[in-house]
């Protein structure tokens, strides 16, 4: 699609729309079969490129949470087979992000 890496979502969408209009099968009806096939392949590549750019933008925006730290070693409360019960504890982080608060559950 010949777009720079810093292109905005709007710029990508604008170029994509131009290419889709140019390569649309209805626009290629008057051409020979070989050109129609190449146009269909190019249209497929344009759609694939847009999808790849969308996925990369989503991955760039994704935030991976900090893994929790263990409070104490797991403790077996009931060792009966079929009814085992464990107690596991985690430490709350010292600083919390107001956009993604962590609540203490009992």
C-alpha positions as CSV (number, residue, x, y, z in Angstrom):
1,X,0.0,0.0,0.0
2,X,3.1,2.2,0.1
3,X,2.4,3.8,3.5
4,X,5.0,5.0,5.9
5,X,5.3,3.3,9.3
6,X,4.1,6.5,11.1
7,X,0.9,6.8,9.0
8,X,-2.3,7.5,11.0
9,X,-5.3,5.3,10.9
10,X,-7.2,7.9,8.8
11,X,-4.4,8.0,6.2
12,X,-4.3,4.2,5.9
13,X,-8.1,4.1,5.5
14,X,-7.9,6.8,2.8
15,X,-5.3,4.9,0.8
16,X,-7.1,1.6,1.3
17,X,-10.4,3.1,0.0
18,X,-8.7,4.5,-3.1
19,X,-7.1,1.2,-3.9
20,X,-10.4,-0.7,-3.3
21,X,-12.2,1.6,-5.7
22,X,-9.5,1.3,-8.3
23,X,-9.3,-2.5,-8.1
24,X,-13.0,-3.3,-7.5
25,X,-14.2,-6.1,-9.8
26,X,-17.0,-4.0,-11.3
27,X,-14.4,-1.5,-12.5
28,X,-12.4,-4.3,-14.2
29,X,-15.4,-5.9,-16.1
30,X,-14.3,-4.4,-19.5
31,X,-10.8,-5.8,-19.3
32,X,-9.5,-9.2,-20.4
33,X,-9.6,-12.3,-18.1
34,X,-5.8,-12.2,-17.2
35,X,-6.1,-8.5,-16.1
36,X,-9.3,-9.4,-14.0
37,X,-7.4,-12.2,-12.3
38,X,-4.4,-9.9,-11.5
39,X,-6.8,-7.2,-10.2
40,X,-8.6,-9.7,-8.0
41,X,-5.2,-10.9,-6.6
42,X,-4.1,-7.3,-6.0
43,X,-7.4,-6.5,-4.3
44,X,-6.9,-9.5,-2.0
45,X,-3.4,-8.3,-1.2
46,X,-4.7,-4.8,-0.4
47,X,-7.3,-6.3,2.1
48,X,-4.6,-8.5,3.6
49,X,-2.2,-5.5,4.1
50,X,-4.9,-3.5,5.8
51,X,-5.7,-6.4,8.1
52,X,-2.0,-6.8,9.0
53,X,-1.7,-3.0,9.7
54,X,-4.8,-3.2,11.9
55,X,-3.4,-6.2,13.8
56,X,0.0,-4.5,14.3
57,X,-1.7,-1.3,15.6
58,X,-3.7,-3.4,18.1
59,X,-0.6,-5.2,19.3
60,X,1.3,-1.9,19.7
61,X,-1.5,-0.6,21.9
62,X,-1.9,-3.8,24.0
63,X,-0.7,-3.5,27.6
64,X,0.7,-6.5,29.3
65,X,0.0,-6.4,33.1
66,X,2.8,-6.8,35.6
67,X,2.8,-10.4,36.9
68,X,1.7,-10.6,40.5
69,X,4.2,-11.4,43.3
70,X,3.6,-14.3,45.6
71,X,2.8,-13.4,49.2
72,X,3.6,-16.7,50.8
73,X,4.1,-20.3,49.8
74,X,0.8,-22.2,48.9
75,X,-0.6,-24.0,51.9
76,X,-2.7,-27.2,51.8
77,X,-5.8,-26.8,53.9
78,X,-7.4,-30.2,53.1
79,X,-5.3,-33.1,51.8
80,X,-8.1,-35.6,51.3
81,X,-8.0,-37.0,47.8
82,X,-10.9,-35.6,45.7
83,X,-11.4,-32.7,48.1
84,X,-8.0,-31.0,48.2
85,X,-8.1,-27.4,49.1
86,X,-5.1,-24.9,48.9
87,X,-4.6,-21.4,50.1
88,X,-2.7,-19.1,47.8
89,X,-1.9,-15.5,48.5
90,X,-0.6,-12.6,46.4
91,X,0.9,-9.3,47.3
92,X,-0.9,-6.1,46.2
93,X,1.4,-3.7,44.3
94,X,2.7,-0.7,46.2
95,X,1.6,1.7,43.4
96,X,-1.6,1.3,41.5
97,X,-2.6,2.7,38.2
98,X,-5.9,4.7,38.6
99,X,-7.0,3.6,35.1
100,X,-6.6,-0.1,36.1
101,X,-7.2,-0.4,39.8
102,X,-6.6,-3.7,41.6
103,X,-9.0,-4.5,44.4
104,X,-8.4,-6.6,47.4
105,X,-10.6,-9.6,47.7
106,X,-11.1,-11.7,50.9
